[in-house]
Structures are given as structure tokens and as C-alpha cells.
Amino acid sequence: MPISMKDFVERHPNLKIIIYAGKGGLGKTTCSAATAYWFSKNKKKALCFSTDPQASLSDIFERDIFGKGETKLAENLYVVEIDADKRVAEFHEEVRNKIKEMYKIDKLPDEIDRYISSTAYEPAMHESATYDAMADLLASKKYDIYIFDMPPFGHGVRMISMATILDAWIDKMTEARKKAAEYLEAEVRIRGSSTKVEDEILKELSSIREKLDFFRDALTNPETTGFFMVLIPEKMAILDTERAIKMFEKLGISLSGVIVNQVYPFELLEIPNLSEFLKHRIEMQKMYLKEIKEKFGEYVRAIIPMFDREPKGMEMIAKVADHLFENPSLNLLEMV
């Protein structure tokens, strides 16, 4: 019998980060909101952060929180839904100011300014902005638990792998900057000057590296980070989950659990004259639950039912939290 989400949390007292990943539309944001709600009710200061540009915590919580920063919704319950465009714009302005300060100029050359502006249209810029926001939130250590709703697999893999990719890039850049500094120092000595050359760019790269290393170490530590996949009992969702798990394992992130969402209650089959459509849907789900049991059985932490209405607002989020932590319905695996 697999352990529940509640048992997992109790067995990991140093848990600081919970990440939900999976295909879009399967319930990652709902699970993230419910998890933050449950921790807040258990007197833990919780922050829920959506990294999925297509998901909407504003929609789930029925509050306008987009771009509003860290917003308190209830006692111990905080949420963030960043405006990536705004953060990219702020980053560009910061870059402009640093260049002007570094080279002691009042105005950037037009070609440099145009180049900086053009990078706003690069998809990676928005991912970098989101990644940077996540790192800043973790570094603040203001919360007892951080819950991250990851974007769909492709973007999620790039976001997590970004630390490794940028780390390698920074290695090359640091090496190049050090070599340049050596040549410049040699030139200073030849000219008889004792001025020490201070490479501001190298200092900036070192600062970026520290943030990347901190974030990567946090995400790949199984004692402090729980990584959960959300899926539904359908063939494509199962296949996608298998592929995603392999991709994340290559990045050094191990699976903590699987959440099965949108499951029709089996007792509906006992209703006389149940529609053939609904009967077939339930039988199909039972078949795929059996496959989920065979492939991910030990990792299933909760089975969340299909509700009679959208899980929006605090009342419905509380219901999801109950099924996620207090009544995970793991006995359904014994019935398939």
C-alpha cells in the first residue's frame, strides 16, 4: 500500500518545497492551491506560486492577484502570480543602468539599446524571469513551505535545466573574463601603473552563479523538495507522465509521488439506468487506474474525484485539500 501525501509530509520534516508538474489542464494549479491551503490550516506559512503562464491562481482563488506581488489571502496563506512582461522590462532597465554605471556613460548607444529591447521577444526571457522570481522567493526564507505549480513538461524541463545550462555558460564566460583581466593587468604592469583592474562583469557572473547553484541544489535535494506528477486515468496522460519522469530524473530530480485527478466515483455504477456514456467512462478509468497502479503504484499519494463543479473558491479548494491529504482514497487501487 503506498503512503499518502499526509504521510509523506510527516516523514519529511525538513520539507520546504513542493513542486507539481504534468501536462496542462490536469489539475496542477488546483493541487498547488489546495496544498498551500492545507499547510496554512496546519499553521505553516505557505506561499503558492504559479510558474505556468496559462494557469491562473486568480481564477482558482477567485481573486485578482496577477502582477500584485506576494498577496495574503488568509491566515498563513500567500500567493504570487507574476507579470512576466513587467519583470522582463524591469530586468532590461536594470541591465541598461548597470552598463551605464560600468562604463560611466549617461546614454546607451542606440544599437545596444535596440539589442536589449529585442531580447524581450525571446521566449527564454519570460522563463528566465519566472525562474529568477522563484529563486528570489526561496532565498528570502520568509515562508515555511513553498508550493510551485510548474508549467507543462516542455517549458518545465527547460526551466529546471536552465540552471545547468547557464552554469556551463557562466563557466565559459568566467574563464574568458579572467583571461581578459590577466591581459589587462599585464598591460597595466608594462605601463608602470599599479592600478588594480576590477572586473565588474566577472562579479556579476559570480552573483548569477550563486543564485543558480542555490536554486538547483534546493530543487534536487529530496529531503527538502517534494516533486509530484499530476495525471488523469487516460492513456496519453500515463505515457506523458512516464516520459516526463525520465526527463526529470536526468536532471537529478527524483519522483516523490503521483496524484491521480478527475476520477469518477465508482459507486456511480450502482445507479440504475446510468447512462451508457458515463458507464463507459468509469469502466475506462478503472482500466487505466489498474495501469497506473502497475506502473506507479508505490508512488500514488492521492486519488482526487471528479467534482460536480469546478474547484474554484476557498470552499472547493478546501474539498480538494481534504481529498489530497486527509481522505486520499488510496483504497481504490485495491478495487481495480
N, C-alpha and C positions, 0 to 999 in steps of 0.2 A: 504494500500500500504506500503510495507516495505521500510525502509530507505536505501539509497545507501552507499557504502563504504566511499565515499567522505563526505556524511552527518554524518556518524558515527565518522569519524575523527574530523570533525568540532564540534561535540557535546562532544568530549572528549579531551579537550585542554591539559590535563596532560598525554596523551598517550605517553608512552616511549617504549613499547614492542609490537610487533605484531608477533603472532605465527600462522603458517599454519600447520594443521595436516590432516591426511587422509591416505587412502591406497596408496601404491606405484603405480606410473605410471599415476596418475590422474591430475597432474599439480601443486603440492605443490611448487616445486622448481621454476617453471615458474612464479607462482603468487608471490613468495617471491622476485624473481629478479625484476619483474615488479613493485612491491610495493616500493622496495628500489629506483628504477629508478624514480618513480613518486615523492617520497618525495624529492629526490635530485634535481629534476627540480623545486620543490617548496621551494627551498633554505633551506632545512633541511639536516643536515649532517647525512647520513644514512649508516648503516652497515648491510649487508646481510650475514647471517651465516648459512651454511647448516650443520645440525646435522645428516643427512641421509647418511650413508656410501655408499649407492647405487646411490644416486643422484649426480649430477655433475654441480656445478656452472661453472666450467671450460668449460664444454660442452655448457651450456646455454649462457654464455657471450663470448664464443669462445676465451678464454684467458687461459693460463696455470697459474693457481693460487694455485694449490694443494700444501699444505705444505709451502707456501710462506709467511704466516702470513697475517696481515692486508694489503690489496692491494687496491690502489686507481685506479679506472677505469675511472672516470670522475669527474667533479666538484661536490663535496659533496657526491659522490658515492664510497663506500668502500665495499669490500667483504672479507670473510675468508672461506677457505676450509681447515680444519686442517688435518694433517697427524697424525691420532690417534696412529699408531705404534710408531712414533717418540716421541709423548707426553708421552706415557706409558714408553718408555725407559728412558726419562728424569726424570719421576717420580720415577722409580726404582733407578736411580743413586742418586736422592735426598734422598730417604729412606736410601740407603747404607751410605751416608755421615752423615746423622743425627744419625744413630746408632753408627757409629764410633766416632762421636763427643761426643755423650751422654755417651758412655762407655769408652772413652779415649783409643781407640784401633786403630792400623794402618791398620789392615786387618780383614775382617769379617770371622768368622768360615765358612768352606765350606758348611756345611748343611744349614746355614742361607742364604748364598748367593744363593744356589741352590733353596731354597724355594722362595726367592724373584723373581728369574728369572722365575720360573714355573708359577707365577701368571700372566705373560704376556699372557698366553694362555687362561685365563678365559675371557669369553665374557663380563662379567660385567666390566672388566678393561677398555675396549675401550669405553663403555658407560660412565664410571666414568671420563675418560679423556676428553670426549666431554662435559660432564656436567661441569667439572671443568673449561674448556675453556670458556663456556658460562657465568659462574659466574664471571670469571676474566674480561671478556669484559664488563659486566654490571657494575661491581664495578669500572671500570675505568672512567665511566661517560664521555667518550670522544665524544660520538655521541648523536644527538638529538633523534634519533629513531633507535631501534634495531629490525631487522626482522629475525626471526628464522624459518627455514624450518625443521620441526620435522620429525623424521623417522616414518615408518609405525607404526600402532597402538600398537602392542605388545611392541616394543622397546620404543616407545614414552611414554607409560604408565609407564614402568619400570623407564625411565629416570626421569619423573616428580615425581613418587612415591619414588624415591631414597632418596629425602630429608627427608621424613617422616621415611623411614626405617632406614637410617643412624642416624637420630636424636635419635630414640629409642635405637639403638645400642650404640650410644655415651653416652646416659643416663646410661646404664648399665656399660659401661667401666669407665665412670667418677666416678660412685659410688664405683666401685671396686678399682680404683686408689686412691680415697680419703681414703677408709678404709685401704689400704696398707700403705698409708702415715701416718695415725694415729698410726698404729702398729710400724712403723719405728721411729716415733717421740717418742713413749713410750720407745722404746729400747734405744734411744739416751739419754732420761732423766734418765733411770735406770743406765746407764753407767756414768752419771755425766757430759755429754758433753752438751754444749749449741748450738751446730751446728744446723742451720735451714735446714731441708730437702726440697729441691726444686724439685718438680716432673715435669720434662721436658715433659713427656708423657702427663700428665694432661693438660699442657699448649698447647700442640699440638692439643689435642682433642678439647679444647675450641676454638682454632683458626678455626678448621674444622666446629664446630657448628655455629660459627658466619657467615661463608660463606654460609652454608646450610640455615640458618634462613633468611639471606638476600635474597637469591635466591628464596626460597619458598614464602616469603612474596611478592616479586616482581611479581611472576607468578600468584598468587591468588588475586591480587588487581585489580578489574575490572576498576578502574579509570586510572590505568597506563598500563594495559595489555589488548590487544585485542586478543581473541582466536577464530580463524576461521577454519572451516572444509571445505575441498575441495572435491567435489564429481562430478560424471558424471551422466546423466539421465539413469541409469541402475539399475535393481533390487538389485543386490548384493551390489552395492555401497551405495544404500539407507539403506539397512539393516545394513551394516557395520558402516555407519555413526550414525545410531540410537544407536547401541551398544557402539560405542566409546564415544558418548556424555554422556551416562550414566556412563561409567567408569571414565571419566574426572570429572564429577560432584561429584563423590565420593571422588575425590582428592581435592575438593574445587575450581575447575576451572569452571567458568560458560561460556557458549557459547556466543560469540559476534556476530557471523554471519556465513552464509553458502555461499560459492562460487560455482556456478554450471558451470562446464567447459566442453569444447568439444561439444557444442550444434550446430547441423546443422541448418543453416538459414532456416526458414520456407518458405521463398519466393522461394526456390528451387522447391517446389511443383507446382509452377505455370509454370515451364518449360515444354513445350510439349515433349512428348516421354521420360520423365525422366525414368531412369532405375528402374525396379521393386525393385531391391536391395536397392537403395538409398531411394526410396519412402517408403519402409517398415521401414528402419532405422529411417527416420524422424518421421513417424507416431508412432513408438515405443517410440522415445524420447519425443514426445508430451504427450503420455500417462504417462510416468514416471515423466515428469515435473509437470503434474497435481498432482501426488502423492507427489512430493517434495513440491509443493505449500500447500497441505493439511497438511503435517507433519512438515514442516519447514518454511512455508510461511513468517511469520514475521521476520525471520532471514536471508532470502535471500538478499545478499548485491550486487550481480552482477551475470550476466549470460554472460559467455565468449563464443564466437562462435568457431566452428572448423575452423581452418585456412587452406589455400591451401598449406601451407608448415610448416615445424617445426618452432616453435617460438624460434629461436636462433639468437644471434647477437643483437646489440643495436636497429636496425630498427624494428625488430619483437617484441623485449621487449617493445619498445615504443607503439606498437599497442596493446599489451596485457594490458599495463598500462592504455591506453585510454579506453578500454572496462571495465577495472576493476574499474576505478574511474570516468571518465568523461561521458562515454556512457554505463552505466551498463545494458541496455536492460531489465529492470525490467518489462516493459510493456508486455513482452512475457508471464508473468504469467497470464495476463488477457486474453490471447488468447488460453489457454488450458482448 
